[in-house]
Amino acid sequence: MDIKVCKFGGTSMASGNVILSAAKIVESDAQRRYVVVSAPGKRFSGDIKVTDLLYQCSDEVESGDIAAFKETFGKIRVRFTNIEKEIGKPLHIEDGLNEAEQEILNGAGRDYCASRGEFLAAKIMAAVLDVPFVDATEFVRFDENGLLDQNKTFALGAEVLKQYSRAVIPGFYGLGANGKVKTFSRGGGDISGSIVARSVMANLYENWTDVSGFYVCDPRIVNSPKWIPELTYQELRELSYMGANVLHSESIFPVRSAGIPIRICNTFRPEDAGTYIVKNSTRDIRDYVVTGIAGKKDFTSITLEKSLMNAEVGFVEKVLSVIGKRGISFEHLPSGIDTMSLVIDNEYLKGGVLQELIDEFTAAVHPDKVYAHENIALIATVGHGMAKNVGTSARLFKALSEAGINVNMIDQGSSELNIIVGVENKDYADCLKAIYNEFFSE
Ligand code: ASP
């Protein structure tokens, strides 16, 4: 029998009633044998995710404010006991809550604390479905550098999960190299779902969320954008990295080598087709040029100019070692014969770091000139069709010039899968709209 792994995100686990809907989805298809869950998320706008409350708990314990911790943990208690009431079946969630509270107070650490939302949510889903609970710490392993140890994880995952014909597994965490609970980055439950799919060699990884798949562009910026029926892993990676946040950008790695497709589905509209994410596109390349457009604001480009830079062996290496020593990564590195720019997320440059970097670059490579351009937004136009359709970049830049948008930076991936432009933050929305209208309005 084919195997489907279902991952339910925070909004699909937000209340008892939604959990019951999710359980119905699982029960409607016997192939849905492994279920991965997130912690309860927002029920309405302005609500607080359980994971956010847990991070707050961790901060409060660390700062020694136990009264504040108790109050915040009390809110988590209410969320879970309400879920239990709505489900209308004894789930013994009180015991799990007491244990978690005690462990956090005993200094179990920030990642342990953050992981308890998923742990308790999985206990609930397992009880609702009457299916065994398997803890993610039994097989998800991180290495010394804090990265997922794929080989160990898939081997252990296959070994552990083959003992169960059905199971519910908490997302978002595993075991670090030090033997303690370790979490992925935020939204990492999507990666856990992918790990389980890879471990059991599923035929499909269904990611159940609160939207019916990917849209060509952010619906908050472009009114009712077109829906994307199918994306390749590569296109997904480009779009999700650049801000299309339906799925964690690292979720494709576990399933990619096995070619397991991912389907994005909507728990609140289960009949919708969703978006399929596949290894090779089945779409006719003549039918579309661009697959999707995504972007992020708040970057800075630091430009270094020096005559004969191209002939100076080791120039780039010295520049990169300045940021490397500080643990700063760059997004793009556009370069000319005598110039190079580093495009860096503003997050890294707060508290005077930008000026310090400029000083360190000056000392390391003695440029003729070094300057920063702040408040840049990056917009990626992505699609396999771009390389095959002549004149794509001409259309894109004509659209931007007609919209009066000044482009500060251009970076085209060598696979021609994307064209990234840097514009002023203030032009971000207009830039997305101009590109969308050029390629998608009939
Ligand atoms: N609960 C975690 C978060 O809020 C992980 C997840 O939902 O995937 O980031």
Boltz pocket constraint, residues with backbone or C-beta under 6 A from the ligand:
constraints:
  - pocket:
      binder: B
      contacts: [[A, 9], [A, 10], [A, 38], [A, 39], [A, 49], [A, 51], [A, 52], [A, 114], [A, 117], [A, 171], [A, 172], [A, 185], [A, 186], [A, 187], [A, 188], [A, 189], [A, 190]]
      max_distance: 6.0
